[in-house]
């Protein structure tokens, strides 16, 4: 495989001659472009197949993964109204705290194939394969087939990508659509056609319907690059950017307009908001609150002045013990190759698509890195999957461009420098897990340094020896993330907070169940964790304790519908939900068709566990955190008086995460416990809302 680049010539791929006989579809699919080497298309299809198989492996080990979203998927598969709004239950009490676009492919899959782990997670796998294909296509158009393959392989083997493209959070769809938006902008830089900006706008708008304002992070970079580098007049550029903005508004705004105009009395409550408004959710809890840490109803933010409940903020946040192994393996190399690419194209004309490609991917990477590094609100390690579609192209493009110029000393030295940085940083990351494949860090370090030495003199080596140096460099660069990725796919990941790879010193481990709770040891803000830095037993988030309490070894299941130390829900169900016993299932299914909701529970994860176990609608009081004012105590009493709710599931923690003694959830809990008959199943407690308490 020769790494060659067409970057200097700035070619635009021409359409096939109309007079040439067209090849059969399958042959064209297999052979690819006429100018491609024979191995290019089979290698690309092999990359997609390998990614698909890798991400499918052991997929069902994660079960329903994040039961919060799985419950909404199950509800959407039964009710089109729940599908449209993203409701947590088919009776449409409350929605998830995000727009519903990321739920739609999974809900359609479950509607077709039935509720199962595979039906929920395979659409996420397909998004991962699609993201690899998009990145490969973007790099292949301007550079070489080998550069496209390197980019695709880097993306597929990044640990956090292997985690999130096998998980049911909205981040998989976000990453795919962000990669597509960058691809469309690069296409627009080639020929200045408006349709590509319209497609880019549509991708960003739809990404907004997956994860709200995070979709807009790269907008300034994309708009600036096109505004400066597009091969059309200034006037046309302004008009095209306006058209792209209109596409964003239309593709992302239609759903928002419907929700805001729909009578609140006939739609579900907007989860995560404090006044039943999607706009308030977008600009508050999911918007500015993520930046400044002031998230009303949150589990705690505020990383002000460089630190907080979500880890230290600062330029090195993405390289920290908790986050580094998820994403940062190739960030140093990507930044070096970005600078090298811009230096190499500094004398190119304004409309250089090669330089424009570096600016698009590099601008998207830098702006996202800065925001992630300094945001003070809720921040989870898996958010960094958004960086993967930007890192991978920079590695492929930069390597190809410098390889083309390898006879120049600065290019070979830069390649060697990028290889050295990758080897050294890979050693540091692997050394954070002292018991994890201890020999691998030495292979990465020594192999990488030998490859770096060879790259310095690569122009003087023969073809075979040069290819051996390239092969050694690729192995050394990808060995660490590949090992983390294989560890990730070999384990199941469940709950709200998951991480890839093994446990690391000073951070959270992957392990069965994935993730260890909150930064710095895994507990809720203010908790002390008895497992120290590893975040709880078997990688599970510590649950069952309120802020300020001692964690109980990672929230071990009690097997009877609740979590050890946390009763049946509340904080015990905030992160991972609850294990529901057969007796509890039977209890809730009894005469369930006679009620709108078979039960109600504090917190969405707790309610989701019972809903997924029984197949019956369960109301999530207070939404995800148990802090949303939905339903109000008066509304809940009315539902009970009308005979619409059968059971109330005790949280055993006073009514929700942040409800306090006077919050909505606490008031409902107090009223239920004082007025209705208690039913105990194993160690789980229920209240029959159709029977008054004696006395």
Secondary structure, 3 states (H helix, E strand, C coil): CCCCCCCCCCCCCCCCCCCCCCCCHHHHHHHCCCCCCHHHHHHHHHHHHHHHHHHHCCHHHHCCCCHHHHHHHHHHHHCHHHHHHCECCCCCCEECCCCCHHHHHHHHHHHHHCCCHHHHHHHHHHHHHHHHHHHHHHHHHHCCHHHHHHHHHHHHCCHHHHHHCCCCCCHHHHHHHHHHHHHHHHHHHHHCCHHHHHHHHHHHHHHHHHHHHHHHCCHHHHHHHHHHHCCCCHHHHHHHHHHHHHHHHHHHHHHHHHHHHCCHHHCCECCCCCCCCHHHHHHHHHHHHHHHCCCCCCCCCCCHHHCCCCCCCCCCHHHCCCCHHHHHHHHHHHHHHHHHHHHHCCCCCCCCHHHHHHHHHHHHHHHHHHHHHHCCCCCCHHHHHHHHHHHHHHHHHHHHHHHHCCCCHHHHHHHHHHHHHHHHHHHHHHHCCCCCCCCHHHHHHHHHHHHHHHHHCHHHCCHHHHHHHHHHHHHHHHHHHHHHHHHHHCCCECCCCCCCCCCCCCCCCCCCECCCCECCCECCCCCECCCHHHCCHHHCCCCCCCCCCECCCCCCECCCCCECCCECCHHHHCCCCCCCCHHHHHHHHCCHHHCCEEEEEECHHHHHHHHHHHCCCEEEECCCCCCCCCCCHHHHHHHHHCCCEEEEECCCCCCCCCCCCCCHHHHHHHHHHHHEEEEEECCEEEEEEEEECCC
